[in-house]
Amino acid sequence: MTEEISCPYCETKCKTKEELSTHIDRIHHGKGLLEGDTRKY
């Protein structure tokens, strides 16, 4: 079972860091926390 990653801004659960970054970009504020660079997370 894969562990989901929770969005730091809401309760959304994402399957990958890339998916989380895309979610943040689209929903929360233009460029996301990760900006596509998963090394920061």
N, C-alpha and C positions, 0 to 999 in steps of 0.2 A: 504493500500500500504506500503510495506516495503522499508525502506531507504537503499540504497546501500552504501557500504563503499569504498571510493577511495583509491587506492594504493598510498602511499606517494612517490613512485619512478616513477610512470608513470600514465597514465590516466585510467588504468584498474579499473573497478568497480566490487566488489565482494558482494555476498549476505550475507555472514557471516564473522565473525572475523577469524574463522577457515579456511575458504576458502581463505581469504586474506593472512593468514600466510603461507598456502601451496603455493600460488602464489609467494610470496616473496622468499620462500625457493627455488622453482624451477627456477624462472626467474632471480632474482636479485643477490643473493649471498648466496649460500649454506644454512646456518642457517638463517632464517628470523628474522625480527625485533621482532616477537612475540615468536618464537621458540615453538609454540604450547600452550603457556601460555597466554590466552586472558585477564588475570587480568592486564597485563602491558599496554594494549591498552585503 
